[in-house]
Amino acid sequence: MSKPQVTDDPMPEAYDFHAIEERWQQVWESSKTFAAPDDDPREKLYVLQMFPYPSGDLHAGHVRNYVIGDAVARYWR
């Protein structure tokens, strides 16, 4: 296993999320991390897959329903 790194740098009093978020957003923007190519000539298709309701436990019926939507989306892809 690797040895943990120890540093003498003091931990900042507060997390400067503005500076950190701004830096990473610039990195993502310049590298087009979240850009999807839009050169597919096929008609666009939107498949809505509903989230499970938190009011009950997940069971095998949920799996069946989610697999159906996933299979349809993958077929049309």
C-alpha positions as CSV (number, residue, x, y, z in Angstrom):
1,M,0.0,0.0,0.0
2,S,1.1,3.5,-0.5
3,K,2.2,5.7,2.3
4,P,0.0,8.6,3.2
5,Q,1.5,12.0,2.4
6,V,2.1,14.4,5.2
7,T,2.3,18.1,4.7
8,D,3.2,21.0,6.9
9,D,0.8,23.4,5.0
10,P,-1.9,24.7,7.3
11,M,-5.4,23.9,6.4
12,P,-7.4,27.0,5.3
13,E,-9.9,28.4,7.8
14,A,-12.7,28.4,5.1
15,Y,-13.3,26.6,1.9
16,D,-13.0,29.1,-1.0
17,F,-15.5,27.4,-3.3
18,H,-15.8,30.3,-5.6
19,A,-12.1,30.1,-6.6
20,I,-12.1,26.3,-6.9
21,E,-15.3,26.1,-8.8
22,E,-14.3,28.9,-11.2
23,R,-11.0,27.2,-11.9
24,W,-12.6,23.8,-12.7
25,Q,-15.4,25.3,-14.8
26,Q,-12.7,27.0,-16.9
27,V,-10.9,23.7,-17.3
28,W,-14.1,21.9,-18.3
29,E,-15.1,24.6,-20.7
30,S,-11.7,24.7,-22.4
31,S,-11.6,20.9,-22.8
32,K,-15.3,20.7,-23.7
33,T,-15.8,18.0,-21.1
34,F,-19.6,18.2,-21.2
35,A,-20.0,18.9,-24.9
36,A,-21.7,16.2,-26.9
37,P,-21.3,16.0,-30.7
38,D,-24.4,17.0,-32.6
39,D,-23.5,15.6,-36.0
40,D,-25.8,12.5,-36.0
41,P,-28.2,12.8,-39.0
42,R,-30.8,10.6,-37.3
43,E,-33.9,12.1,-35.7
44,K,-33.5,12.9,-32.0
45,L,-35.2,10.6,-29.5
46,Y,-35.8,11.3,-25.8
47,V,-36.5,8.3,-23.5
48,L,-37.7,9.3,-20.1
49,Q,-36.8,6.8,-17.4
50,M,-38.6,7.6,-14.1
51,F,-36.8,7.5,-10.8
52,P,-38.0,5.1,-8.1
53,Y,-40.2,6.7,-5.5
54,P,-38.5,6.9,-2.1
55,S,-41.7,5.8,-0.3
56,G,-41.0,2.1,-0.6
57,D,-38.3,-0.5,-0.9
58,L,-36.9,-1.4,-4.3
59,H,-37.9,-4.9,-5.6
60,A,-37.6,-7.0,-8.7
61,G,-40.5,-5.2,-10.4
62,H,-38.4,-2.0,-10.4
63,V,-35.6,-3.8,-12.2
64,R,-38.0,-5.1,-14.9
65,N,-39.4,-1.6,-15.5
66,Y,-36.0,0.1,-15.7
67,V,-34.6,-2.6,-18.0
68,I,-37.4,-2.1,-20.5
69,G,-36.7,1.7,-20.8
70,D,-32.9,1.0,-21.0
71,A,-33.4,-1.6,-23.7
72,V,-35.6,0.8,-25.8
73,A,-33.0,3.6,-25.5
74,R,-30.1,1.3,-26.4
75,Y,-32.1,-0.1,-29.4
76,W,-32.7,3.3,-30.8
77,R,-29.1,4.4,-30.2
